[in-house]
Amino acid sequence: MHFRRYKKIIISLSVTFFVLLVVLFFAARNMGQTVYTPEFGVSFDPEYALSMGLDWQKVYIRMLEDLQPEYIRIAAKWNTIQPENRDGFDYKSIDWMMNRAYEHNAKVVLAMGQKSPRWPECYVPSWVSEDGIVYEYDLLRYVQTTVERYYTHPALFMWQVENEPFIVFDFGECARFEKDVVEKEVSRVRMYDVVHPILITDSGELGFWRKASRVGDVFGTTLYRVVRKPGGKIFTYDWLAPGWYNLKAKLLGIQPKDMIVSELQAEPWFFQETPLLASVPRMEETMTPERMIQHVDFAQHLHVAQVYLWGVEWWYYMMEERGDGRYWGAVKEFLADT
């Protein structure tokens, strides 16, 4: 008797769950039909340009002059700002990028923290103490010093504190990352700058978004459509419609004006090989000019305020070192039309 009752409950719950999935599916599909007009920008990383044998300053200037992005996201990585010890701060490269951005009327999202955009994700200096209290002191001092240096800079548009700090799976080479300090970092930024908003990011496909969307002022989701797994197998998210992102944001109460796509995939997914070693057919397994345009079109069906393209260093490398200017040209044409 109890078994039959239990079986009926299981069947009822299963049917309810299935109906809910169907309702969410059609709701998401309907929420992805509208075409929006978000502002577009690009992310830039000097170390990534250097890894491809490029003059990063030349790439940066060419980006500003040729692509003319209105928004740029860069990072003041902890281990490059304080490479040797707690008393040695080096902001020369950040100063240079901020000043050049201002000269070209570009606005900057400045990221900082234990984690920053680009592999290996974590950028904690090797000299930092293993002692938790000392670690926190040094981290917050670096955050405060960075804010005090740039909060009045005319190019500053928004702060990004950490990069995907609340992600629920291991990603990156992170020997040390203290998740519990993130909210203290945010508080330290707000203590010295009450004007510029704070961006917190999360994985678009594998993140829960809830905490990340509540800690800062603006929520940023990554958007990757094709990835290469550790074993080399390619997996695509082409089955995931734009409405799923819109529905997820709506269910969490995230307003479109407070949400951006912090990373829109516009370069291949590199796992073990690098752009220098990968063949063109290998790279085109996860990125082609056609797919890049598809990703841009997809992002325009998300109800967000901004979208930051990911891959400017690689577009330049392909144009200058591989003789393939299709990616650079496509982005230049698109940004000119937006």
N, C-alpha and C positions, 0 to 999 in steps of 0.2 A: 504493500500500500504506500509506504513512504517512498519506495523506489519510483513508483509511477508518478507520485506528486513531484519528486525531484526532477524526473525526466520532463514533465510538463513545464516546469520552471525554466529548465535549460533550453527547451525548444522556444518558449516564449521570449526569453532574453536574446536568443540567437536571431529570431525573426525581427525583434525590435532593433537590434544592432544592425542587421542587414538593411532594414528600412531607413535607419538613420544614415547609413553610408550612401544609400541611393539619393536621399534628400540632399546630403552634403555635396555629392557629385554634381547634381544638376544645379545646385545653388552656386557652386564654384564655377561651373561652366558659364553660367549666366553672368557672373561677376567678372569674367575675363574677356567680354566682348567689346567693351568700350576702349577706344584708343585715347590715351592721355598725352599730355605734353610736358613731361618733366624736364628740368634743366639737366644738361649733360656736362660732365667733367672727366678728368683722367687722374689716375694714380701714377706716381713716379718714385722710383727707388734708385739712388746713385749706385749702390752696391750691386744691384742686378745688372745695370748697364756695364759696370766695370767687369763683372764676371764674363761678359761676352766680348771683352777686349775693346770696349768703346770708351771714348772720352765723354764722361757723364755730363760735364758742363756743356759740351757741344750739343749733345742730345737734348738737354733741357732747353737751351736757347732755341734750337731748331723746333722743338715742340711748341714753345711760346710764340715764335714768329710765324711758323707755317700752319700749325693746327689751330692756334689761337683759342685755347680752351678758356672758358670763363672761370672754371673752378679746377683746382689741383689739390690732390691729397698727397702729403709727404709725411715722413716720420722722423722725429728726433729720437732715434734709438738710444737706449740707455748706454749700451756698451760702446757707442761711438761718441756720445756726449761726455762720458767719463771712462775713457778706455784704460786708464792706469791706476787711478786711486780716487778717493772721495773728494779730494781737493782740486783735482784737475778737470775743469770743464772746458770743452771745446765745441763751440757753436759756429765755427767758421762756415761750414758747408750749409747749415740751416740758414744762417744770416744771408749768405749769398743767394740761396733759392728764394727766400722770402723777399729780398730786395728786388731780384729780377722779376718775380711775380708781380710785385707792385708796379714796376716800370711798365709792365705789359697789361695792366688793368685786370689781372687775374686774382681771384680770392683763394685763400689757402685753408684747407682742413689740416690741422697739425696734430698728428698722432704721437702718443708717448706712453710709456709704461714698461712693464716687464715683457709684454708681447707687442709686436708690431707687425704690420703687413709684410708679407714675403717670407718664404722659407729661409731659415729654420724656425720661424715664428717667435721663438723666445730670444731675447737679447739682453740677458742679465750679465753684467761684467763679471769676469772671473775673480776679481779681487773682493767681491762682496762677501761679507761674513756669513757663516752658517748659523750664527745666533739670530733667532727670529726677531728680537727687539732691535738689534743693530741693523738687520736687513730692512726692516720697516722704516727706521729712521733715515737710512741712506736713500731708499726708494722715494719717500715723501719729500726729502730735501731736493732730489733731482727734479721731481714733478714741480715743486714750488719754484725752483730756480728757473725752470723752463717757462712757467707761466709769467713770472715777474719780468722775464726778458722780452716776451712777445705779446703780452696782453694789450699793449698800446700800439702794436705794429699795424699800419694801415692795410696790410694785405691779409691779416688774420680774419677768417670767417667763422671757424668753429674748431673746438678742441675734440680730439678723439682720445678717450682714455682706454688703454689696452685694446687688444684686437681679439674678438671672440672670447672674452674672459670666462664666460659661463658655459662654454661648449661642453657637452656631456660625454665626449669620447676623447681619447688621447690623439692629439695631432700636433706634429712638430717635434723638435728636439729640445725638450724642456727639462733640463736637469733641476731647475728651480723655478717654481711659479707659485706665488701665494695668493690664492683666490680670495681669501678672507680680507685682504688689504685693499681690494678694488674700490669698495665704497668709501674707504678713507682717502684714496687718491681723488675720487670725485669731489669729496668734501673739501680737500685741500685746493683743488682748482677753483671751486666756488668761493672759497675764502678770499682769494686774490683777484678773481675776475667774475663780476656779477653781470657782465654784458654779453659775452659770447656763449652760445649754447654748447652742451657737451654731448658728444656722440658715443653711443655704446653699440657694438656690433655682435652679431651671432650668425651661425650657419643658416643659410636659407633652406636647405633641404633636410638637415639633420638636427637643427637646433629647436628648442622649445619656445624661445623668444620671450617668455614671460618675464623672467628676472631682468634680462638685458633691456627690455622695453620700459622698465620701471626705474632703473637706477639713474639713467641720464635724461636729457631733454629731448634728444633725437635718437631714433632707433635705426640701425643700419643692418640690412640683410645682404649676405653674399648671394650671388646668382650664378651657379655653374650648371651647364646643361650636358656636358660630356666629360667624364673623368676616366683616368686609367688606374685600376686597382694595383696593389703591390705585386701581384702575380703577373701583371701585364694586360689583363683582360680589360676591355673597354666597357664602361657602363654609361648609359645615357638616361637623362631625365626628360626626354622628349615626351613621355607619357604624362608628365606633370604639367597641367595647364596653368596659365597665369592666374586664373581665378582662385586657385588654391592658396596662393600667397595673399591675395586680396581678402579671401574669406578668413584666413588665419589671423590676419591683422585685425579684421573687424571683430572677430570673436574675442580677441585680447584687448579690444578697446584702443588700438593704436590708430591715431588720426593720420590721414594721408600727408598733411602738412608737417608731421613729425616723423616721417619715415622716408628713408632713402635706400637705394641699392648701392652699398658701399663698394662692392666689387662685382662688375659684370664681366664674365669670362669673354675675352677677346683675343686669347692666345692659346696655344696648345697646352695640354696637361702634361707637364714633364714630371716623371717619377724618378727613375734612376739616371737616365741620360740627360744631357744638357743641350741647349740650342746649338752649341758648337759641335756636338757629336751626332746629333740626330739628323737623319736624312729628311729631305722634304716629304717623301711619301709617309714616313713615320710621323712627322709633325701634322700632316694633313689627315691623319686618322682621327685627330681630335680638334682640328681647327682648319677651316678653309675660309676664303673671303665670303663665300655664300653662307656658311654657317655663322660667321661673325655678324653679318647683316641680319640673319634670322634671330640671333640673340638680342640685337638692338631692337628689332621689331617686337620681340617677346616682351622686353622690358617696358616698352611703351604701352603695354596692356596692363601694367601694374600701376595701381593708384598710389604713386609716391611723388615726393617733391623733387628728388634729384636721382641721377644715375651716374656712377663713376666707372668709366671703362678701365679694364685691367689688361695691360700689355703694351704700353707705348714704347718701352725699351726694346721689346721683341719686334714690333713693327719697324722700328728704325734699323735694327740689326738685319732684318730680312731685306729691307730696301738697300742698305749700304753694303752689306757683306754677301748677300745671296742674290742680289740683283732682282728682287721681287718687291716692287713698290705697290702691289695691289692693296695690301692692308692699310698702309699709311695713306694711300690715295683715297680709299673708301672712307676712312675716318675723317680725313680732311674735308671731303665733299659733304659728309653727313653733318659735321659740326658747323660748316658754313651755312647749311640750310636750316639749322635749328635756332 
